[in-house]
Amino acid sequence: MFKVFFFDILKLLTQSLYKKYELDDSLQPTNRDLLGRIKDWPYFGYADLIYGTDPDTKTYGKDISFTQKRRDLFLASLHNSLLRKSSNLSSVAILATSPRLDSENSLLFSGSDFRVNLIRSSKNWFGVDNRERQLEILIDVVSRAAHRCLHPVGKETMIEVISRHIRANTRQGTSNIALDGDVVVISSGIELKNRMLAAVAKARGLKVVSVLHGEAAGVHDEPVFSCMGDTAYADAILGYGSKLSDSSIYYRWPFSDNSIYLESSSSRALGMYTGKYSGVSIQKPDISYYYFPTTLSGSSHRYGPYRDLPDALYLEWQRELALLFGGKIYVKSHPKEKYLEDECCRHSIRARGTIEDLIEKIDVFVFDYVSTAFHVACASTKPIVFFDLGIRNFQINALEEIKKRVVYIDVRRGIPTIAKIDSMVRFGTRENCYSKLYSLGPLRDRTRSLVQGLAGMGMNTRDR
């Protein structure tokens, strides 16, 4: 039970602690709509920290059901039917939470010899044997941890909230979910329902493949990407590039030694990649800078460790950044931005569209956060200015490769003038090693990488 609920507990403990730090330093959000109590997950709003929390006022649990689009179910049925007609050979049956490995690769259009069964379930399907005894042991661990760090939420309240959260998402006894297949392919391993699914699959003797997202792998050294996070329960990890599998590189938060790492290519990075990039020509008088910030956290989405900083500080930084560029910087807000999108662009010029849509207009990318967009931009031929705010924990070798690819500015050591930045982004052609190491694998098609990986696990898709 502890491994299944580890990340939910981590989020509850850290997000409430961070809120307390913000309140103590007057860094809470200025938007009054974000300062109230939170009724649902993650339960502790700013007002709950100020005035106390009554566990009886909360609505507990998450939606742990698996639903599928009719189109995907039809295509899966068609895929399996065509496979049966085309061959008398039996095949591996892949159980998937989604047919898509990424925006460009689908298990249903691979042409490979494996069946695809899409997982479906009701809301209350996850069972735990001896639930109350397991919960008792888990709560004892959480209680000691909360006491050790002097957590601002009272121990009794935290224990009650965590207990009700777990009970709302579990049932006593056997899990009620059909898993008719050989290997389960899941997306994010930090999502509760995916961790539940992986745990049940392992208990039933099935293999589990965790599909990483974000267009690069091995860059961050954080719990979210470790065997307690995204790769929990994984027999194999479908990643990007080769660096995460390099045993000579140290990670404080590694994936399991028993997991097989499958190199693959980011389709978005591959679409940009040429192997070279260049600075802005000295003949070009005006440079168009495009800034790609990360999302704000609001009242519900900040947790730790390492990931971010208070929204108030991030918005202040964005105002300073706009002043640095004299307001002549384009801002492409994050596609998942949930809060204050207008505030992020107030002092700059709003840009709309994907990187692929905007690439011809962009002279220089500007980032302060290593994210999906950053990895795609690194594969392009354009220069990048990266302001390191110290809000992610980079693996040391990856940070060195980042510094080779970008114009690196550690804001803790000062910020250069715009004239200096203009001169720093004017350089000749250079080789792009970063994308090759962290985003690109030997195969162009991620589905083929998965198929080869299954074969390597002794699950040949032919002659079985």
TIKE-582127 format. One record per residue (C-alpha): residue number from 1; residue in one letter; x, y, z. Coordinates in pm, 1 decimal, padded with zeros to 6 digits. Example, Ala and Ser with C-alpha at 12.3 -4.5 7.8 and 13.67 -1.06 7.14 Angstrom:
2
R  num  residu         u         v         w
R    1       A   01230.0  -00450.0   00780.0
R    2       S   01367.0  -00106.0   00714.0
//
This chain:
464
R  num  residu         u         v         w
R    1       M   00000.0   00000.0   00000.0
R    2       F   00279.5   00246.4   00087.8
R    3       K   00438.1   00230.0  -00257.6
R    4       V   00101.4   00277.3  -00428.3
R    5       F   00018.2   00586.3  -00223.0
R    6       F   00373.1   00719.5  -00181.8
R    7       F   00340.3   01003.2  -00428.8
R    8       D  -00000.7   01113.8  -00304.7
R    9       I   00138.8   01129.0   00049.1
R   10       L   00445.6   01317.7  -00073.9
R   11       K   00220.5   01574.0  -00242.3
R   12       L  -00000.5   01617.5   00064.4
R   13       L   00296.3   01669.3   00295.7
R   14       T   00495.6   01901.2   00070.1
R   15       Q   00218.2   02113.7  -00079.8
R   16       S   00080.9   02201.6   00262.8
R   17       L   00430.0   02270.6   00399.5
R   18       Y   00508.5   02499.6   00103.3
R   19       K   00184.7   02690.2   00160.7
R   20       K   00290.9   02751.7   00521.1
R   21       Y   00630.1   02883.1   00404.7
R   22       E   00456.4   03118.6   00161.6
R   23       L   00223.9   03250.6   00431.8
R   24       D   00514.0   03302.4   00671.7
R   25       D   00703.6   03507.7   00411.0
R   26       S   00394.2   03687.4   00269.7
R   27       L   00441.2   03513.6  -00065.5
R   28       Q   00092.6   03365.4  -00096.4
R   29       P  -00097.9   03431.8  -00423.8
R   30       T  -00245.9   03778.6  -00460.8
R   31       N  -00556.7   03638.2  -00630.4
R   32       R  -00816.2   03609.8  -00351.9
R   33       D  -00991.1   03324.8  -00535.6
R   34       L  -00687.5   03105.3  -00462.5
R   35       L  -00666.9   03178.7  -00089.7
R   36       G  -00968.2   02987.6   00036.8
R   37       R  -01015.0   02635.0   00160.0
R   38       I  -00989.2   02335.7  -00074.0
R   39       K  -01273.3   02087.0  -00047.7
R   40       D  -01134.1   01814.3  -00274.3
R   41       W  -00783.5   01683.4  -00344.8
R   42       P  -00529.1   01803.4  -00229.1
R   43       Y  -00750.0   01908.7   00064.0
R   44       F  -00527.9   02175.8   00224.7
R   45       G  -00583.8   02528.5   00096.6
R   46       Y  -00425.4   02845.7   00229.1
R   47       A  -00725.8   02908.3   00455.1
R   48       D  -00692.3   02555.1   00593.2
R   49       L  -00338.1   02640.0   00700.5
R   50       I  -00443.3   02971.1   00857.8
R   51       Y  -00762.3   02869.5   01036.7
R   52       G  -00723.6   02493.5   01070.5
R   53       T  -00874.7   02199.3   00885.2
R   54       D  -01187.2   02002.3   00968.2
R   55       P  -01150.3   01659.8   00798.7
R   56       D  -01528.8   01617.8   00800.7
R   57       T  -01567.3   01905.4   00550.3
R   58       K  -01363.0   01740.2   00275.5
R   59       T  -01470.6   01521.2  -00016.1
R   60       Y  -01217.6   01239.4  -00044.0
R   61       G  -01079.1   01028.3  -00323.3
R   62       K  -00981.3   01057.7  -00687.0
R   63       D  -01131.8   00924.9  -01007.0
R   64       I  -00935.4   00602.0  -01054.9
R   65       S  -01153.9   00464.4  -01333.8
R   66       F  -01017.0   00385.9  -01679.4
R   67       T  -01236.5   00498.5  -01966.6
R   68       Q  -01172.9   00479.2  -02340.0
R   69       K  -01293.4   00673.6  -02638.5
R   70       R  -01528.7   00483.4  -02870.5
R   71       R  -01298.3   00557.1  -03161.6
R   72       D  -01002.9   00394.9  -02984.5
R   73       L  -01206.0   00089.7  -02884.5
R   74       F  -01322.5   00047.1  -03244.6
R   75       L  -00969.7   00083.5  -03382.0
R   76       A  -00833.7  -00164.4  -03127.8
R   77       S  -01100.9  -00417.3  -03223.6
R   78       L  -01023.1  -00363.0  -03592.6
R   79       H  -00647.9  -00393.8  -03528.6
R   80       N  -00690.3  -00725.6  -03345.9
R   81       S  -00934.4  -00859.5  -03605.3
R   82       L  -00698.1  -00783.8  -03893.0
R   83       L  -00412.9  -00943.4  -03701.4
R   84       R  -00606.9  -01267.4  -03654.6
R   85       K  -00695.9  -01281.8  -04024.6
R   86       S  -00344.8  -01207.9  -04146.4
R   87       S  -00165.9  -01477.0  -03947.9
R   88       N  -00221.6  -01799.7  -03761.2
R   89       L   00058.3  -01713.0  -03522.4
R   90       S  -00032.4  -01624.8  -03169.0
R   91       S   00086.5  -01288.5  -03045.7
R   92       V   00162.7  -01093.6  -02733.6
R   93       A  -00136.6  -00906.8  -02595.5
R   94       I  -00052.1  -00556.9  -02479.2
R   95       L  -00283.2  -00406.1  -02219.7
R   96       A  -00274.7  -00027.9  -02245.0
R   97       T  -00430.7   00263.0  -02061.4
R   98       S  -00406.3   00455.5  -02388.3
R   99       P  -00317.8   00346.5  -02743.0
R  100       R  -00090.8   00651.9  -02783.0
R  101       L   00273.6   00642.9  -02678.5
R  102       D   00302.1   01010.4  -02772.1
R  103       S   00145.7   01257.3  -03014.8
R  104       E   00291.2   01076.8  -03317.4
R  105       N   00301.3   00708.4  -03218.8
R  106       S   00003.7   00479.8  -03161.0
R  107       L   00003.9   00109.8  -03081.6
R  108       L  -00291.2   00073.2  -03317.1
R  109       F  -00103.5   00190.9  -03627.5
R  110       S   00224.4   00010.3  -03578.4
R  111       G   00165.4  -00281.4  -03813.6
R  112       S   00334.3  -00508.3  -03556.8
R  113       D   00225.9  -00854.4  -03455.9
R  114       F   00070.8  -00786.5  -03117.4
R  115       R  -00283.2  -00749.9  -02993.7
R  116       V  -00389.5  -00433.9  -02812.7
R  117       N  -00648.0  -00455.0  -02537.6
R  118       L  -00751.3  -00119.4  -02391.3
R  119       I  -00808.4  -00124.4  -02016.6
R  120       R  -01145.9  -00023.9  -01876.2
R  121       S  -01270.0  -00018.1  -01518.8
R  122       S  -01528.8   00130.9  -01287.0
R  123       K  -01439.5   00379.9  -01012.9
R  124       N  -01414.4   00146.7  -00712.3
R  125       W  -01196.1  -00134.2  -00844.8
R  126       F  -00871.2  -00134.7  -00644.3
R  127       G  -00867.3  -00390.9  -00364.6
R  128       V  -00626.5  -00430.3  -00073.2
R  129       D  -00596.7  -00740.8   00141.8
R  130       N  -00588.2  -00665.9   00514.7
R  131       R  -00652.4  -00301.0   00430.8
R  132       E  -00689.6  -00171.3   00784.7
R  133       R  -00374.3  -00345.8   00906.4
R  134       Q  -00174.0  -00211.7   00611.8
R  135       L  -00317.7   00134.7   00668.6
R  136       E  -00218.8   00118.1   01034.0
R  137       I   00144.3   00045.2   00939.3
R  138       L   00148.0   00319.5   00674.9
R  139       I   00004.1   00579.8   00910.9
R  140       D   00270.3   00498.9   01169.0
R  141       V   00541.9   00578.7   00912.1
R  142       V   00370.5   00904.0   00806.6
R  143       S   00314.4   01005.4   01167.4
R  144       R   00681.9   00972.8   01252.0
R  145       A   00785.6   01164.9   00939.8
R  146       A   00540.5   01449.5   01010.0
R  147       H   00659.2   01471.6   01370.4
R  148       R   01026.4   01478.4   01267.9
R  149       C   00981.9   01773.2   01031.2
R  150       L   00742.2   01967.0   01260.3
R  151       H   00476.4   01974.3   00991.9
R  152       P   00235.4   02272.0   01017.1
R  153       V  -00072.6   02052.2   00977.8
R  154       G  -00138.1   01877.2   01307.7
R  155       K  -00038.2   01511.9   01316.6
R  156       E  -00388.6   01392.5   01398.4
R  157       T  -00542.0   01598.2   01115.9
R  158       M  -00286.1   01482.2   00861.9
R  159       I  -00332.9   01118.8   00961.4
R  160       E  -00710.2   01149.3   00938.9
R  161       V  -00699.5   01313.2   00595.5
R  162       I  -00453.5   01057.9   00455.1
R  163       S  -00654.7   00768.5   00603.1
R  164       R  -00980.2   00893.2   00451.5
R  165       H  -00808.0   00957.0   00117.5
R  166       I  -00677.8   00599.9   00105.3
R  167       R  -01007.4   00443.2   00216.1
R  168       A  -01194.7   00644.7  -00047.9
R  169       N  -00971.5   00499.8  -00319.8
R  170       T  -00960.3   00135.7  -00206.6
R  171       R  -01178.1  -00158.9  -00122.1
R  172       Q  -01111.7  -00446.9   00111.8
R  173       G  -01014.2  -00764.7  -00071.2
R  174       T  -00952.5  -00843.4  -00437.9
R  175       S  -00912.9  -00586.1  -00713.8
R  176       N  -01201.1  -00589.3  -00959.8
R  177       I  -01033.9  -00523.4  -01293.9
R  178       A  -00992.6  -00750.3  -01597.0
R  179       L  -00635.3  -00778.6  -01723.8
R  180       D  -00646.7  -01014.7  -02020.3
R  181       G  -00298.5  -00985.7  -02162.4
R  182       D   00074.4  -01031.2  -02113.5
R  183       V   00218.2  -00686.7  -02051.4
R  184       V   00066.5  -00363.4  -01919.0
R  185       V   00179.2  -00034.3  -02075.0
R  186       I   00112.6   00266.9  -01853.4
R  187       S   00173.8   00637.4  -01889.8
R  188       S   00271.6   00854.7  -01591.8
R  189       G   00369.4   00641.7  -01295.1
R  190       I   00301.6   00924.8  -01050.9
R  191       E  -00071.1   00909.3  -01124.6
R  192       L  -00246.8   00709.3  -00853.7
R  193       K  -00459.2   00492.3  -01080.9
R  194       N  -00155.8   00395.6  -01290.8
R  195       R   00037.1   00293.0  -00980.4
R  196       M  -00260.3   00086.0  -00868.5
R  197       L  -00282.2  -00079.1  -01208.2
R  198       A   00089.6  -00156.8  -01212.3
R  199       A   00076.1  -00306.0  -00862.5
R  200       V  -00213.7  -00534.4  -00956.1
R  201       A  -00044.9  -00636.1  -01282.5
R  202       K   00273.4  -00734.8  -01099.7
R  203       A   00073.2  -00931.5  -00842.9
R  204       R  -00090.4  -01125.0  -01128.0
R  205       G   00241.2  -01205.7  -01294.2
R  206       L   00219.8  -00956.7  -01582.2
R  207       K   00504.8  -00738.8  -01701.5
R  208       V   00480.5  -00359.8  -01667.9
R  209       V   00622.1  -00103.9  -01910.1
R  210       S   00629.6   00259.2  -01800.0
R  211       V   00622.4   00515.0  -02082.8
R  212       L   00812.0   00834.7  -02006.0
R  213       H   00696.5   01165.5  -02149.6
R  214       G   00850.4   01509.8  -02184.1
R  215       E   01070.4   01449.6  -02493.3
R  216       A   01389.0   01372.5  -02293.5
R  217       A   01501.6   01141.6  -02012.5
R  218       G   01781.1   01145.3  -01757.6
R  219       V   01810.0   01523.2  -01727.2
R  220       H   01657.5   01563.8  -01380.9
R  221       D   01760.3   01378.1  -01067.7
R  222       E   01439.2   01395.1  -00865.3
R  223       P   01200.8   01153.6  -00687.8
R  224       V   00936.2   01210.3  -00955.0
R  225       F   01148.5   01020.1  -01209.1
R  226       S   01273.8   00746.2  -00976.6
R  227       C   01161.2   00395.9  -00886.2
R  228       M   00932.7   00560.0  -00630.2
R  229       G   00787.6   00793.3  -00894.0
R  230       D   00733.9   00766.9  -01267.2
R  231       T   00900.2   00425.0  -01296.6
R  232       A   00744.2   00254.6  -00994.4
R  233       Y   00677.0  -00117.4  -01060.0
R  234       A   00833.1  -00097.8  -01409.7
R  235       D   00993.3  -00406.6  -01560.2
R  236       A   01085.5  -00185.4  -01855.6
R  237       I   01099.9   00189.2  -01912.2
R  238       L   01035.6   00336.2  -02255.4
R  239       G   01246.6   00649.6  -02233.4
R  240       Y   01437.1   00880.8  -02467.0
R  241       G   01802.2   00882.1  -02567.7
R  242       S   02073.1   00675.2  -02402.6
R  243       K   02194.9   00866.3  -02098.5
R  244       L   01945.8   00731.2  -01844.7
R  245       S   02082.1   00379.9  -01909.3
R  246       D   02447.5   00480.5  -01862.4
R  247       S   02552.2   00292.8  -01547.5
R  248       S   02855.7   00517.0  -01502.0
R  249       I   02634.4   00820.1  -01435.5
R  250       Y   02522.4   00867.0  -01076.1
R  251       Y   02161.2   00946.3  -00988.3
R  252       R   02056.2   01008.6  -00632.2
R  253       W   01703.3   00910.3  -00734.5
R  254       P   01753.1   00621.1  -00981.6
R  255       F   01508.4   00378.2  -01132.0
R  256       S   01518.1   00015.6  -01018.0
R  257       D   01819.9  -00199.4  -01103.2
R  258       N   01573.2  -00464.2  -01218.4
R  259       S   01416.4  -00238.3  -01481.3
R  260       I   01520.6  -00258.5  -01845.9
R  261       Y   01570.1   00078.0  -02012.9
R  262       L   01445.8   00105.0  -02371.4
R  263       E   01597.4   00386.4  -02575.2
R  264       S   01360.2   00565.7  -02810.2
R  265       S   01327.7   00892.8  -02998.5
R  266       S   01111.0   01192.8  -02923.4
R  267       S   00899.8   01244.7  -03233.1
R  268       R   00887.1   01620.8  -03175.3
R  269       A   01261.8   01652.1  -03119.2
R  270       L   01329.2   01428.4  -03418.3
R  271       G   01114.1   01653.6  -03635.0
R  272       M   01339.1   01948.4  -03544.8
R  273       Y   01678.0   01779.0  -03532.0
R  274       T   01950.4   01836.0  -03789.4
R  275       G   02258.0   01789.6  -03571.0
R  276       K   02366.7   02152.7  -03591.5
R  277       Y   02249.8   02486.1  -03456.0
R  278       S   02361.9   02842.4  -03512.0
R  279       G   02352.0   03176.7  -03341.3
R  280       V   02184.8   03488.9  -03476.6
R  281       S   02361.0   03645.0  -03774.5
R  282       I   02556.3   03961.2  -03698.1
R  283       Q   02382.6   04108.8  -04003.3
R  284       K   02042.5   04091.3  -03830.4
R  285       P   01979.2   04416.8  -03637.7
R  286       D   01665.3   04318.9  -03442.3
R  287       I   01637.8   03987.3  -03260.2
R  288       S   01303.1   03825.6  -03179.4
R  289       Y   01313.6   03655.6  -02838.3
R  290       Y   01040.5   03404.2  -02749.4
R  291       Y   00994.6   03311.9  -02384.8
R  292       F   00835.3   02980.4  -02281.3
R  293       P   00754.1   02984.7  -01906.9
R  294       T   00627.9   02693.0  -01703.2
R  295       T   00285.2   02685.9  -01537.6
R  296       L   00181.3   02859.0  -01220.9
R  297       S   00082.3   02632.8  -00932.2
R  298       G  -00221.0   02817.4  -00796.7
R  299       S  -00365.1   02662.7  -00481.4
R  300       S  -00357.1   02297.1  -00586.2
R  301       H  -00058.7   02211.9  -00804.5
R  302       R   00258.6   02297.7  -00613.7
R  303       Y   00449.6   02015.7  -00445.6
R  304       G   00810.2   01918.6  -00385.2
R  305       P   01088.3   01865.1  -00368.1
R  306       Y   01283.6   02066.1  -00628.2
R  307       R   01006.8   02146.6  -00874.6
R  308       D   00922.0   02514.5  -00853.9
R  309       L   00897.4   02834.6  -00650.9
R  310       P   00603.5   03041.1  -00521.8
R  311       D   00383.5   03192.8  -00791.7
R  312       A   00438.4   03538.4  -00642.2
R  313       L   00814.5   03512.3  -00696.0
R  314       Y   00776.2   03361.5  -01042.0
R  315       L   00545.5   03643.0  -01153.9
R  316       E   00787.0   03900.1  -01011.0
R  317       W   01068.2   03733.6  -01204.5
R  318       Q   00861.6   03750.2  -01523.2
R  319       R   00807.2   04122.2  -01471.6
R  320       E   01183.1   04170.2  -01430.2
R  321       L   01243.8   03963.4  -01742.2
R  322       A   01003.8   04181.1  -01941.0
R  323       L   01185.9   04492.6  -01818.7
R  324       L   01520.4   04342.1  -01914.8
R  325       F   01398.8   04298.3  -02272.4
R  326       G   01223.8   04635.0  -02276.0
R  327       G   00885.4   04467.7  -02318.1
R  328       K   00997.6   04339.6  -02657.8
R  329       I   00985.1   03972.7  -02572.7
R  330       Y   00716.2   03734.1  -02692.1
R  331       V   00560.9   03507.9  -02430.0
R  332       K   00410.0   03171.9  -02517.7
R  333       S   00223.3   03063.6  -02206.7
R  334       H   00225.2   02697.0  -02112.1
R  335       P  -00054.1   02496.1  -02283.1
R  336       K  -00158.5   02361.4  -01941.3
R  337       E  -00162.9   02701.1  -01770.6
R  338       K  -00455.9   02706.4  -01527.5
R  339       Y  -00403.6   03036.8  -01348.5
R  340       L  -00349.8   03400.8  -01443.8
R  341       E  -00247.6   03354.3  -01806.8
R  342       D  -00303.3   03724.8  -01871.2
R  343       E  -00074.1   03815.9  -01580.6
R  344       C   00209.4   03614.1  -01734.2
R  345       C   00189.2   03818.0  -02056.1
R  346       R   00090.4   04158.7  -01916.6
R  347       H   00433.1   04319.0  -01961.0
R  348       S   00526.5   04142.3  -02285.0
R  349       I   00381.3   04037.2  -02620.4
R  350       R   00154.3   03733.6  -02626.2
R  351       A   00240.8   03456.4  -02871.4
R  352       R   00009.1   03173.8  -02970.0
R  353       G   00077.3   02836.5  -03126.4
R  354       T   00318.1   02548.9  -03075.8
R  355       I   00693.1   02565.6  -03118.1
R  356       E   00644.1   02407.5  -03458.0
R  357       D   00397.8   02683.9  -03549.7
R  358       L   00628.4   02961.6  -03431.9
R  359       I   00970.9   02830.4  -03526.2
R  360       E   01012.2   03046.7  -03837.1
R  361       K   00941.6   03362.2  -03635.4
R  362       I   01176.8   03278.2  -03350.3
R  363       D   01534.8   03403.9  -03353.7
R  364       V   01614.5   03304.1  -02994.1
R  365       F   01435.0   03083.5  -02742.2
R  366       V   01424.5   03196.9  -02378.7
R  367       F   01365.0   02948.4  -02095.2
R  368       D   01389.9   02946.6  -01718.8
R  369       Y   01258.9   02592.9  -01673.9
R  370       V   01369.9   02267.1  -01835.1
R  371       S   01050.2   02114.5  -01968.3
R  372       T   00899.5   01952.2  -02276.8
R  373       A   00921.5   02275.1  -02474.1
R  374       F   01285.6   02316.8  -02373.9
R  375       H   01379.2   01973.4  -02506.1
R  376       V   01201.4   02037.4  -02835.7
R  377       A   01374.7   02374.9  -02869.5
R  378       C   01712.9   02213.1  -02801.3
R  379       A   01663.4   01994.2  -03107.3
R  380       S   01606.9   02298.2  -03328.9
R  381       T   01867.4   02500.6  -03515.0
R  382       K   01800.7   02809.7  -03302.3
R  383       P   02001.5   02950.5  -03008.2
R  384       I   01861.2   02933.1  -02654.8
R  385       V   01903.5   03161.2  -02355.9
R  386       F   01849.7   02971.5  -02032.0
R  387       F   01807.5   03161.8  -01705.5
R  388       D   01874.9   02911.9  -01428.3
R  389       L   01651.3   03001.9  -01131.8
R  390       G   01763.8   02699.4  -00933.2
R  391       I   01421.5   02536.5  -00930.2
R  392       R   01502.0   02191.9  -01068.6
R  393       N   01760.7   01937.3  -00957.1
R  394       F   01970.5   01849.9  -01260.2
R  395       Q   02185.6   01542.9  -01290.3
R  396       I   02535.6   01694.3  -01297.2
R  397       N   02637.2   01550.2  -01637.1
R  398       A   02309.5   01666.5  -01789.2
R  399       L   02364.3   02017.6  -01656.0
R  400       E   02703.8   02028.0  -01825.2
R  401       E   02544.3   01924.4  -02154.8
R  402       I   02275.5   02189.7  -02109.6
R  403       K   02545.2   02452.1  -02060.3
R  404       K   02708.0   02343.7  -02387.5
R  405       R   02379.2   02378.4  -02578.5
R  406       V   02247.8   02707.5  -02437.3
R  407       V   02360.4   03053.4  -02339.8
R  408       Y   02357.7   02972.7  -01969.2
R  409       I   02284.9   03245.6  -01714.6
R  410       D   02280.0   03164.3  -01342.3
R  411       V   02060.2   03444.0  -01207.5
R  412       R   02201.4   03391.1  -00858.4
R  413       R   02526.4   03538.3  -00989.9
R  414       G   02367.0   03833.1  -01163.3
R  415       I   02191.0   03909.3  -01490.8
R  416       P   02368.9   04059.6  -01792.6
R  417       T   02233.2   04355.0  -01986.4
R  418       I   02022.8   04302.7  -02297.3
R  419       A   02315.1   04434.0  -02504.4
R  420       K   02535.5   04162.7  -02357.4
R  421       I   02272.3   03896.2  -02423.2
R  422       D   02237.6   04017.8  -02782.2
R  423       S   02610.4   03966.8  -02830.1
R  424       M   02608.6   03625.2  -02657.0
R  425       V   02350.0   03479.1  -02897.9
R  426       R   02556.3   03572.3  -03204.3
R  427       F   02787.6   03282.0  -03279.7
R  428       G   02869.9   03038.4  -03556.6
R  429       T   02747.3   02685.4  -03625.0
R  430       R   02786.0   02430.0  -03345.5
R  431       E   02718.2   02060.1  -03305.9
R  432       N   02407.5   01959.0  -03110.2
R  433       C   02508.4   01676.5  -02875.9
R  434       Y   02242.2   01736.0  -02611.4
R  435       S   01945.2   01611.9  -02814.1
R  436       K   02134.6   01309.3  -02936.0
R  437       L   02212.5   01205.8  -02578.6
R  438       Y   01884.6   01280.7  -02402.5
R  439       S   01607.4   01289.9  -02666.2
R  440       L   01699.0   01061.2  -02956.5
R  441       G   01741.3   00684.8  -02973.2
R  442       P   01853.8   00442.2  -03245.3
R  443       L   01500.0   00402.2  -03385.1
R  444       R   01274.9   00676.7  -03520.8
R  445       D   00953.2   00499.6  -03418.8
R  446       R   00882.0   00465.8  -03043.9
R  447       T   00648.1   00175.9  -03111.7
R  448       R   00931.9  -00018.9  -03274.5
R  449       S   01148.9   00057.5  -02971.3
R  450       L   00877.6  -00090.8  -02752.3
R  451       V   00845.5  -00402.1  -02971.5
R  452       Q   01219.7  -00462.2  -02960.8
R  453       G   01210.7  -00414.5  -02586.3
R  454       L   00938.0  -00674.1  -02545.6
R  455       A   01146.7  -00917.3  -02746.1
R  456       G   01439.8  -00845.1  -02517.5
R  457       M   01218.4  -00931.1  -02221.1
R  458       G   01150.7  -01272.5  -02375.2
R  459       M   00812.6  -01168.8  -02509.1
R  460       N   00866.6  -01216.3  -02880.0
R  461       T   00582.3  -01088.7  -03090.0
R  462       R   00633.8  -01369.8  -03342.8
R  463       D   00676.1  -01746.0  -03321.6
R  464       R   00537.6  -01742.8  -02972.8
//
